[in-house]
Amino acid sequence: MAEKIFFDPQLLLPIQRAGTISRQAARRPQAAGFDEMLAAAQSKITFSEHAKTRLAERGIAISEQSLAQLGRAVDELAGKGARESLVYLDGTAFVVSVPKRTVITAMDGRAKDNIITNIDSAAIL
């Protein structure tokens, strides 16, 4: 004789008609859409470990306003097809990988070797 299969009816959810929203869903605050979250993540500037070390060694602090300016500069550089760029901002030179939106290194005018190579563009802010 075959065994009977039992299921818990509490686990089944009611079927909703197309175009209707449940009361629970209507009360939930709207979460940011995936496209918005992706755009926000892609617009952030990141710092490589090397850049973080150089900033700490050289005592370079970056304000939120400067970080926003750096982000806008990277946006403009990306629009012009730049790949590796020098961004000079508030007395600090940042070498940035534009496609990755990552600061590779940072230096101020006190470095003994002020030669920067392997860049294809520059932005002076």
NUKOL-166733 format. One record per residue (C-alpha): residue number from 1; residue in one letter; x, y, z. Coordinates in nm, 2 decimals. Example, Ala and Ser with C-alpha at 12.3 -4.5 7.8 and 13.67 -1.06 7.14 Angstrom:
! residues 2
rec num=1	residuo=a	xx=1.23	yy=-0.45	zz=0.78
rec num=2	residuo=s	xx=1.37	yy=-0.11	zz=0.71
END
This chain:
! residues 125
rec num=1	residuo=m	xx=0.00	yy=0.00	zz=0.00
rec num=2	residuo=a	xx=0.13	yy=0.35	zz=-0.09
rec num=3	residuo=e	xx=0.21	yy=0.59	zz=0.18
rec num=4	residuo=k	xx=0.01	yy=0.90	zz=0.20
rec num=5	residuo=i	xx=0.18	yy=1.24	zz=0.15
rec num=6	residuo=f	xx=0.09	yy=1.51	zz=0.40
rec num=7	residuo=f	xx=0.16	yy=1.88	zz=0.37
rec num=8	residuo=d	xx=0.12	yy=2.18	zz=0.59
rec num=9	residuo=p	xx=-0.15	yy=2.40	zz=0.44
rec num=10	residuo=q	xx=0.00	yy=2.70	zz=0.63
rec num=11	residuo=l	xx=0.30	yy=2.70	zz=0.40
rec num=12	residuo=l	xx=0.09	yy=2.77	zz=0.09
rec num=13	residuo=l	xx=0.03	yy=3.13	zz=0.00
rec num=14	residuo=p	xx=-0.28	yy=3.26	zz=-0.17
rec num=15	residuo=i	xx=-0.25	yy=3.33	zz=-0.54
rec num=16	residuo=q	xx=-0.28	yy=3.70	zz=-0.63
rec num=17	residuo=r	xx=-0.44	yy=3.82	zz=-0.94
rec num=18	residuo=a	xx=-0.22	yy=4.00	zz=-1.19
rec num=19	residuo=g	xx=-0.19	yy=4.37	zz=-1.12
rec num=20	residuo=t	xx=-0.30	yy=4.35	zz=-0.76
rec num=21	residuo=i	xx=-0.09	yy=4.42	zz=-0.46
rec num=22	residuo=s	xx=-0.14	yy=4.26	zz=-0.12
rec num=23	residuo=r	xx=-0.20	yy=4.48	zz=0.18
rec num=24	residuo=q	xx=0.14	yy=4.38	zz=0.33
rec num=25	residuo=a	xx=0.32	yy=4.47	zz=0.01
rec num=26	residuo=a	xx=0.14	yy=4.81	zz=-0.01
rec num=27	residuo=r	xx=0.26	yy=4.89	zz=0.34
rec num=28	residuo=r	xx=0.62	yy=4.81	zz=0.28
rec num=29	residuo=p	xx=0.85	yy=5.10	zz=0.20
rec num=30	residuo=q	xx=0.98	yy=5.09	zz=-0.15
rec num=31	residuo=a	xx=1.34	yy=4.96	zz=-0.17
rec num=32	residuo=a	xx=1.58	yy=5.10	zz=-0.41
rec num=33	residuo=g	xx=1.57	yy=4.92	zz=-0.74
rec num=34	residuo=f	xx=1.86	yy=4.71	zz=-0.86
rec num=35	residuo=d	xx=1.95	yy=4.96	zz=-1.13
rec num=36	residuo=e	xx=1.98	yy=5.24	zz=-0.87
rec num=37	residuo=m	xx=2.18	yy=5.02	zz=-0.63
rec num=38	residuo=l	xx=2.41	yy=4.92	zz=-0.91
rec num=39	residuo=a	xx=2.46	yy=5.28	zz=-1.03
rec num=40	residuo=a	xx=2.54	yy=5.39	zz=-0.68
rec num=41	residuo=a	xx=2.80	yy=5.11	zz=-0.64
rec num=42	residuo=q	xx=2.96	yy=5.18	zz=-0.97
rec num=43	residuo=s	xx=2.99	yy=5.55	zz=-0.90
rec num=44	residuo=k	xx=3.19	yy=5.50	zz=-0.58
rec num=45	residuo=i	xx=3.57	yy=5.56	zz=-0.59
rec num=46	residuo=t	xx=3.77	yy=5.29	zz=-0.43
rec num=47	residuo=f	xx=4.13	yy=5.30	zz=-0.31
rec num=48	residuo=s	xx=4.38	yy=5.02	zz=-0.36
rec num=49	residuo=e	xx=4.58	yy=4.89	zz=-0.06
rec num=50	residuo=h	xx=4.88	yy=5.07	zz=-0.21
rec num=51	residuo=a	xx=4.70	yy=5.40	zz=-0.22
rec num=52	residuo=k	xx=4.57	yy=5.36	zz=0.13
rec num=53	residuo=t	xx=4.92	yy=5.29	zz=0.25
rec num=54	residuo=r	xx=5.05	yy=5.60	zz=0.07
rec num=55	residuo=l	xx=4.78	yy=5.82	zz=0.21
rec num=56	residuo=a	xx=4.85	yy=5.71	zz=0.56
rec num=57	residuo=e	xx=5.23	yy=5.74	zz=0.52
rec num=58	residuo=r	xx=5.20	yy=6.09	zz=0.38
rec num=59	residuo=g	xx=4.93	yy=6.21	zz=0.62
rec num=60	residuo=i	xx=4.69	yy=6.29	zz=0.34
rec num=61	residuo=a	xx=4.33	yy=6.33	zz=0.44
rec num=62	residuo=i	xx=4.04	yy=6.34	zz=0.19
rec num=63	residuo=s	xx=3.72	yy=6.52	zz=0.28
rec num=64	residuo=e	xx=3.38	yy=6.40	zz=0.15
rec num=65	residuo=q	xx=3.37	yy=6.71	zz=-0.07
rec num=66	residuo=s	xx=3.71	yy=6.62	zz=-0.23
rec num=67	residuo=l	xx=3.60	yy=6.26	zz=-0.27
rec num=68	residuo=a	xx=3.29	yy=6.38	zz=-0.46
rec num=69	residuo=q	xx=3.50	yy=6.61	zz=-0.68
rec num=70	residuo=l	xx=3.73	yy=6.32	zz=-0.75
rec num=71	residuo=g	xx=3.43	yy=6.11	zz=-0.85
rec num=72	residuo=r	xx=3.30	yy=6.37	zz=-1.09
rec num=73	residuo=a	xx=3.65	yy=6.41	zz=-1.24
rec num=74	residuo=v	xx=3.66	yy=6.03	zz=-1.30
rec num=75	residuo=d	xx=3.31	yy=6.04	zz=-1.46
rec num=76	residuo=e	xx=3.43	yy=6.31	zz=-1.70
rec num=77	residuo=l	xx=3.76	yy=6.12	zz=-1.78
rec num=78	residuo=a	xx=3.56	yy=5.81	zz=-1.84
rec num=79	residuo=g	xx=3.34	yy=6.00	zz=-2.09
rec num=80	residuo=k	xx=3.64	yy=6.10	zz=-2.28
rec num=81	residuo=g	xx=3.78	yy=5.74	zz=-2.30
rec num=82	residuo=a	xx=4.06	yy=5.78	zz=-2.04
rec num=83	residuo=r	xx=4.21	yy=5.47	zz=-1.89
rec num=84	residuo=e	xx=4.49	yy=5.57	zz=-1.64
rec num=85	residuo=s	xx=4.47	yy=5.93	zz=-1.53
rec num=86	residuo=l	xx=4.63	yy=6.18	zz=-1.30
rec num=87	residuo=v	xx=4.39	yy=6.39	zz=-1.10
rec num=88	residuo=y	xx=4.54	yy=6.68	zz=-0.92
rec num=89	residuo=l	xx=4.31	yy=6.80	zz=-0.64
rec num=90	residuo=d	xx=4.38	yy=7.02	zz=-0.34
rec num=91	residuo=g	xx=4.76	yy=6.98	zz=-0.37
rec num=92	residuo=t	xx=4.74	yy=6.60	zz=-0.40
rec num=93	residuo=a	xx=4.80	yy=6.40	zz=-0.71
rec num=94	residuo=f	xx=4.59	yy=6.09	zz=-0.75
rec num=95	residuo=v	xx=4.67	yy=5.83	zz=-1.01
rec num=96	residuo=v	xx=4.34	yy=5.66	zz=-1.10
rec num=97	residuo=s	xx=4.24	yy=5.36	zz=-1.30
rec num=98	residuo=v	xx=3.94	yy=5.51	zz=-1.47
rec num=99	residuo=p	xx=3.76	yy=5.19	zz=-1.58
rec num=100	residuo=k	xx=3.79	yy=5.04	zz=-1.24
rec num=101	residuo=r	xx=3.72	yy=5.37	zz=-1.06
rec num=102	residuo=t	xx=4.02	yy=5.29	zz=-0.83
rec num=103	residuo=v	xx=4.28	yy=5.52	zz=-0.70
rec num=104	residuo=i	xx=4.62	yy=5.35	zz=-0.75
rec num=105	residuo=t	xx=4.84	yy=5.58	zz=-0.56
rec num=106	residuo=a	xx=4.84	yy=5.93	zz=-0.41
rec num=107	residuo=m	xx=5.12	yy=6.18	zz=-0.35
rec num=108	residuo=d	xx=5.16	yy=6.54	zz=-0.24
rec num=109	residuo=g	xx=5.44	yy=6.78	zz=-0.34
rec num=110	residuo=r	xx=5.67	yy=6.65	zz=-0.07
rec num=111	residuo=a	xx=5.77	yy=6.33	zz=-0.24
rec num=112	residuo=k	xx=6.13	yy=6.31	zz=-0.35
rec num=113	residuo=d	xx=6.04	yy=6.15	zz=-0.68
rec num=114	residuo=n	xx=5.77	yy=6.36	zz=-0.85
rec num=115	residuo=i	xx=5.77	yy=6.17	zz=-1.18
rec num=116	residuo=i	xx=5.45	yy=6.01	zz=-1.29
rec num=117	residuo=t	xx=5.44	yy=5.76	zz=-1.58
rec num=118	residuo=n	xx=5.19	yy=5.53	zz=-1.75
rec num=119	residuo=i	xx=4.91	yy=5.78	zz=-1.76
rec num=120	residuo=d	xx=4.71	yy=5.88	zz=-2.07
rec num=121	residuo=s	xx=4.53	yy=6.19	zz=-1.93
rec num=122	residuo=a	xx=4.52	yy=6.44	zz=-1.65
rec num=123	residuo=a	xx=4.26	yy=6.65	zz=-1.47
rec num=124	residuo=i	xx=4.36	yy=6.95	zz=-1.27
rec num=125	residuo=l	xx=4.08	yy=7.07	zz=-1.03
END
